[in-house]
Amino acid sequence: MSHTTGNGVVWVTGASSGIGLSLTKRYLDEGWRVFASARSQGGLSDLLATYDTLTFIPFDITDESQVGLVRETLSLHTPYLDCAVLNAGTCEYLDMTDTDPDWKMMDRVMSVNFFGLVNSVDVCLPLLKKSARPHLVGVSSQAIQAAFPQAEAYGASKAAVRYFLSALRMDLKQFGIDVTCLLPGFVDTPLTQKNTFSMPFLMSADDAANRMYSALASRPFEYAFPKRLSAMLWAGRHFPTLWLSLLAPKKNSQQ
Ligand SMILES: NC(=O)c1ccc[n+]([C@@H]2O[C@H](COP(=O)([O-])OP(=O)(O)OC[C@H]3O[C@@H](n4cnc5c(N)ncnc54)[C@H](OP(=O)(O)O)[C@@H]3O)[C@@H](O)[C@H]2O)c1
């Protein structure tokens, strides 16, 4: 039931790709019973064919009307969840050089990264409450540690996740539920493969998942990694003028 002993029951969202897929594999290798969700099975097919301890439960986390059904489906398979890793997410960038910026994108990103995570908590909370030692985990991002150009939506959604989890940690203590907020740095996944800027200290998804899995054993409130990126972002936050001069797009003479 814990990350050190294995053999617990875990639900992972965003399990079809990137970090969630690597994390799902790590849990399976450690002997956990794993429920994996995403809109499609994506990269899970091989694992589903290999492990009878893995079950895929489709869930579009933005669709509130699926909450009851997903909870019911989980409940048919397991009386409780020891851990829920709410990892599903997306990233879109705001382009202020566009004469008509796509402000609707703010809605799209918030609805997956923030409200989708809230819907996921709604799904799993009753099952976590039935575990002897429950653990709720959400995935935010190191992007919230300092401002990045074009990351208005992504950064705001992940900052909202962090605050939401910190308040939830207060309110769930009475039920014995530990809450952890993970803040990964740059990880090589389909989400970042479209980035055109340089990504310092880029990690593989397996490396990120292994670090996350190990860190979760001690149930910290927050785990930000890699530390070298945390240090760089700390400097960015404390020297905002320098940070701005380094990262802000240069003046476009054609505008
Ligand atoms: N990669 C990084 O550098 C990085 C850094 C910090 C934080 N993160 C966070 O880590 C998490 C995983 O990201 P990743 O890099 O592994 O990205 P990814 O490879 O694009 O995976 C995203 C996962 O989320 C699922 N998903 C997206 N929209 C969904 C929806 N509406 N309903 C249900 N599932 C949905 C996707 O599955 P379907 O499309 O099949 O639904 C997929 O399984 C995200 O929360 C991301 O913000 C990533």
The ligand as a Gaussian input file, in Angstrom:
#p B3LYP/6-31G(d) Opt

LIG

0 1
 N        6.699000      17.046000     -20.231000
 C        7.091000      17.997000     -19.383000
 O        8.167000      18.623000     -19.552000
 C        6.267000      18.326000     -18.191000
 C        6.815000      19.192000     -17.225000
 C        6.070000      19.516000     -16.106000
 C        4.807000      18.971000     -15.934000
 N        4.301000      18.135000     -16.890000
 C        2.962000      17.610000     -16.662000
 O        3.035000      16.206000     -16.637000
 C        1.778000      15.660000     -17.055000
 C        2.022000      14.625000     -18.142000
 O        2.534000      15.306000     -19.273000
 P        3.390000      14.601000     -20.414000
 O        4.533000      15.477000     -20.677000
 O        3.602000      13.167000     -20.095000
 O        2.392000      14.800000     -21.644000
 P        1.780000      13.808000     -22.738000
 O        2.786000      12.798000     -23.157000
 O        1.183000      14.696000     -23.765000
 O        0.626000      13.046000     -21.936000
 C       -0.546000      13.698000     -21.544000
 C       -1.517000      12.649000     -21.045000
 O       -2.704000      13.323000     -20.623000
 C       -3.822000      12.728000     -21.252000
 N       -4.876000      13.706000     -21.465000
 C       -4.798000      14.895000     -22.130000
 N       -6.004000      15.476000     -22.180000
 C       -6.859000      14.652000     -21.517000
 C       -8.243000      14.689000     -21.240000
 N       -9.036000      15.694000     -21.645000
 N       -8.788000      13.666000     -20.542000
 C       -8.022000      12.631000     -20.131000
 N       -6.716000      12.527000     -20.363000
 C       -6.138000      13.528000     -21.061000
 C       -3.279000      12.166000     -22.571000
 O       -4.067000      11.080000     -23.043000
 P       -5.223000      11.169000     -24.176000
 O       -4.768000      12.189000     -25.173000
 O       -5.299000       9.767000     -24.694000
 O       -6.438000      11.559000     -23.433000
 C       -1.923000      11.652000     -22.133000
 O       -2.040000      10.369000     -21.574000
 C        0.937000      16.853000     -17.504000
 O        0.082000      17.259000     -16.458000
 C        1.980000      17.930000     -17.773000
 O        1.459000      19.226000     -17.670000
 C        4.999000      17.799000     -18.000000

